């Protein structure tokens, strides 16, 4: 194919299958091949999927053997005969458990290799079991700052010949430092977390409404409703 793809469309059924496959294990990456067709507008339409067994069971690496690619091509030809429309292997997908969705250097090399043979070869990554490390780091920041101030204060208490006036001064400085952390760090952090919580609640409500609308649409399209 000489023309670059304009967009990629994946059917809901294929998306669910790929997602369930990605969620099947959080220890290793899984992979599969995407089957479909490319229309005259250079739009890739993915309508089927072939799950592949892992030849290399490394937790951060997946490989597609030539035999698996050949089997998937045969499967695409069978689907083309059954459905009466062109079908071929359009690309591949794999999972990234506990890491970001961004492709690794191995992923980039693999994708480049397949695109040398087929410019329109699609690569899809499912990032699953991901953690919000940014939020976790934000929550840990006040604790780290308090520990630093506490260590500095405890060090002053171990000084020899420290008179009572100096002890009172150091205690006041320590208390002031803790108040400063609470004012500058913990206050804005709490506000940010509350805003994120409110945003998540609103998003959950929107998704619930969308789910109800889809359920109503499916009910209207069901055969029993039409009868």
Secondary structure as UniProt FT lines:
FT   STRAND          7..10
FT   HELIX           12..22
FT   TURN            23..24
FT   STRAND          31..38
FT   TURN            40..41
FT   STRAND          43..52
FT   TURN            59..60
FT   HELIX           66..83
FT   STRAND          88..97
FT   HELIX           105..117
FT   TURN            119..120
FT   STRAND          122..128
FT   HELIX           133..157
FT   TURN            160..161
FT   HELIX           164..181
FT   HELIX           182..186
FT   HELIX           187..221
FT   HELIX           223..226
//
